[in-house]
Amino acid sequence: MEGLVFVYKTRALFGAMALDMFAVLFGGAVAMIPVYASDILKVGPLGFGWLNAATDIGAITIVILLTFFPMKRAQGRKMLLAVGGFGVCIILFGLSKWFWLSFGVLLISGMLDGISVVVRGTVMQLLTPDPMRGRVSSVSGMFILSSNELGQFESGLASRILGVIPSVVFGGFMTLSVVITTWFKAPTLRKFEY
């Protein structure tokens, strides 16, 4: 409870965690990749493997790049823009009927998600006092783990109700709406720099 209260009172930290949680909750197209590979793109097991790996390849690439070329200014704004770009990538993936476009936007979505993860992790480290680190890390873990699992459930449920393509596109638009809401409701995150 102390960790939850601290995160809620620290607006930049709460904004970063909530933004990441809801972006993954609504924009997690990973659960639909098997359907895209088999039914929409018709690329078989090899294509499925590459689509499934695309976000991870993008994330690893951006983390390595940020190690050598760290962001110098306006990291909070860059995080919001990255998550917005992630939402656009999910929309494009949802609409794509071409394997290479699908692979490319998933690759870019992984890079943008990597930017978000780096900034969120840094915000958490900088704004959390030493005695609260364990509690805040626990809250962060709950946000991350629950959003991944709930995001896959949401994807399955939405695809059952809306259909596969509309559900993925809907998730991308929901991610964009979360970014717009966070932009206005969490100005401390938008202005955050380290």
C-alpha positions as CSV (number, residue, x, y, z in Angstrom):
1,M,0.0,0.0,0.0
2,E,2.8,2.4,0.8
3,G,4.3,1.8,-2.7
4,L,0.9,2.4,-4.4
5,V,0.3,5.6,-2.4
6,F,3.8,6.9,-3.2
7,V,3.4,6.1,-7.0
8,Y,0.0,7.8,-7.0
9,K,1.3,10.9,-5.3
10,T,4.3,11.1,-7.6
11,R,2.5,12.3,-10.7
12,A,5.4,11.8,-13.2
13,L,5.9,8.3,-12.0
14,F,2.2,7.4,-11.9
15,G,1.8,8.9,-15.4
16,A,4.7,6.8,-16.8
17,M,3.5,3.6,-15.2
18,A,-0.2,4.1,-16.2
19,L,0.8,5.1,-19.7
20,D,2.8,2.0,-20.2
21,M,0.2,-0.3,-18.6
22,F,-2.7,1.0,-20.7
23,A,-0.6,1.1,-23.9
24,V,0.3,-2.6,-23.5
25,L,-3.3,-3.4,-22.4
26,F,-4.9,-2.0,-25.5
27,G,-2.1,-2.0,-28.0
28,G,-0.7,-5.5,-27.4
29,A,-1.1,-7.1,-30.9
30,V,1.2,-9.9,-29.9
31,A,-1.7,-12.2,-29.1
32,M,-3.0,-11.8,-32.6
33,I,0.2,-12.5,-34.5
34,P,-0.6,-16.3,-35.0
35,V,-3.9,-15.4,-36.6
36,Y,-2.2,-12.8,-38.8
37,A,0.5,-15.2,-39.8
38,S,-1.8,-18.0,-40.7
39,D,-5.1,-16.4,-41.9
40,I,-4.3,-12.8,-43.0
41,L,-0.7,-12.7,-44.2
42,K,-0.5,-16.5,-45.0
43,V,3.2,-16.7,-44.2
44,G,3.3,-20.0,-42.4
45,P,5.5,-21.0,-39.4
46,L,8.7,-19.2,-40.6
47,G,6.8,-15.9,-41.2
48,F,5.1,-16.3,-37.8
49,G,8.6,-16.7,-36.2
50,W,9.8,-13.5,-37.8
51,L,6.7,-11.6,-36.9
52,N,6.9,-12.8,-33.4
53,A,10.5,-11.8,-33.1
54,A,10.1,-8.4,-34.7
55,T,9.2,-6.4,-31.6
56,D,12.0,-8.0,-29.6
57,I,14.6,-7.3,-32.4
58,G,13.4,-3.6,-32.4
59,A,13.6,-3.4,-28.6
60,I,17.1,-4.9,-28.4
61,T,18.3,-2.6,-31.2
62,I,17.0,0.6,-29.5
63,V,18.4,-0.4,-26.1
64,I,21.8,-0.8,-27.7
65,L,21.5,2.5,-29.5
66,L,20.4,4.3,-26.4
67,T,23.4,2.9,-24.5
68,F,25.7,4.6,-27.0
69,F,23.6,7.6,-27.8
70,P,21.4,8.4,-24.7
71,M,18.6,10.9,-24.9
72,K,19.8,14.3,-23.7
73,R,16.7,16.4,-23.3
74,A,12.9,16.2,-23.1
75,Q,12.8,12.5,-22.2
76,G,9.2,12.7,-20.8
77,R,7.9,14.2,-24.1
78,K,9.9,11.7,-26.1
79,M,8.3,8.9,-24.0
80,L,4.8,10.1,-24.8
81,L,5.6,10.5,-28.5
82,A,7.1,7.0,-28.6
83,V,4.0,5.5,-27.1
84,G,1.9,7.4,-29.6
85,G,4.1,6.1,-32.4
86,F,3.6,2.6,-30.9
87,G,-0.2,3.1,-31.2
88,V,0.2,4.2,-34.9
89,C,2.4,1.1,-35.5
90,I,-0.4,-1.2,-34.1
91,I,-3.0,0.5,-36.3
92,L,-0.8,-0.1,-39.4
93,F,-0.1,-3.7,-38.4
94,G,-3.8,-4.2,-37.9
95,L,-4.5,-2.9,-41.5
96,S,-1.5,-4.5,-43.2
97,K,-2.0,-7.3,-45.7
98,W,1.7,-7.3,-46.7
99,F,4.3,-9.3,-44.7
100,W,7.1,-6.8,-44.9
101,L,5.0,-3.9,-43.8
102,S,3.7,-5.9,-40.9
103,F,7.2,-7.0,-40.0
104,G,8.5,-3.4,-40.3
105,V,5.9,-1.8,-38.1
106,L,6.3,-4.5,-35.5
107,L,10.0,-3.8,-35.5
108,I,9.5,-0.1,-35.1
109,S,6.8,-0.7,-32.4
110,G,9.5,-2.7,-30.5
111,M,11.9,0.2,-30.8
112,L,9.3,2.7,-29.6
113,D,8.3,0.5,-26.7
114,G,12.0,0.2,-25.8
115,I,12.3,4.0,-25.6
116,S,9.2,4.0,-23.3
117,V,10.7,1.2,-21.1
118,V,14.1,3.0,-20.7
119,V,12.4,6.4,-19.8
120,R,9.9,4.7,-17.4
121,G,12.7,2.8,-15.7
122,T,14.8,6.0,-15.3
123,V,11.9,8.0,-14.0
124,M,11.3,5.3,-11.4
125,Q,14.9,5.3,-10.3
126,L,15.3,9.0,-10.1
127,L,12.0,9.8,-8.3
128,T,12.0,7.0,-5.8
129,P,13.9,7.5,-2.5
130,D,16.1,4.6,-1.4
131,P,13.7,3.4,1.4
132,M,10.8,3.1,-1.0
133,R,12.6,1.4,-3.9
134,G,11.5,-2.2,-3.1
135,R,7.9,-1.1,-2.7
136,V,7.8,1.0,-5.9
137,S,9.6,-1.8,-7.8
138,S,6.8,-4.2,-6.6
139,V,4.1,-1.8,-7.9
140,S,6.0,-1.4,-11.2
141,G,6.1,-5.2,-11.5
142,M,2.4,-5.5,-10.9
143,F,1.7,-2.8,-13.6
144,I,4.0,-4.5,-16.1
145,L,3.0,-8.2,-15.5
146,S,-0.7,-7.5,-15.3
147,S,-0.8,-5.3,-18.4
148,N,0.9,-8.0,-20.5
149,E,-1.5,-10.8,-19.4
150,L,-4.6,-8.6,-19.4
151,G,-3.6,-7.2,-22.8
152,Q,-3.6,-10.7,-24.3
153,F,-7.0,-11.4,-22.7
154,E,-8.3,-8.0,-24.0
155,S,-7.0,-8.8,-27.5
156,G,-8.8,-12.2,-27.5
157,L,-12.0,-10.8,-26.2
158,A,-12.0,-7.8,-28.5
159,S,-11.3,-10.0,-31.5
160,R,-14.2,-12.3,-30.6
161,I,-16.5,-9.3,-30.4
162,L,-15.2,-7.0,-33.2
163,G,-13.2,-9.4,-35.4
164,V,-9.4,-9.7,-35.6
165,I,-8.6,-6.7,-37.8
166,P,-11.0,-4.2,-36.1
167,S,-9.9,-5.3,-32.7
168,V,-6.2,-4.6,-33.4
169,V,-7.0,-1.3,-35.0
170,F,-9.2,-0.4,-32.1
171,G,-6.4,-1.2,-29.7
172,G,-4.1,1.1,-31.6
173,F,-6.6,3.9,-31.4
174,M,-7.1,3.3,-27.7
175,T,-3.4,3.5,-27.2
176,L,-3.4,6.9,-28.9
177,S,-6.3,8.1,-26.7
178,V,-4.3,7.1,-23.6
179,V,-1.3,9.1,-24.8
180,I,-3.5,12.2,-25.5
181,T,-5.1,11.9,-22.1
182,T,-1.7,11.5,-20.4
183,W,-0.3,14.4,-22.3
184,F,-2.9,16.7,-20.8
185,K,-3.4,15.0,-17.4
186,A,0.2,14.4,-16.5
187,P,2.1,17.6,-17.4
188,T,4.9,16.7,-15.0
189,L,5.6,13.6,-17.1
190,R,5.4,15.6,-20.3
191,K,8.0,18.1,-19.0
192,F,10.2,15.6,-17.3
193,E,13.9,15.7,-18.0
194,Y,16.9,14.0,-16.5
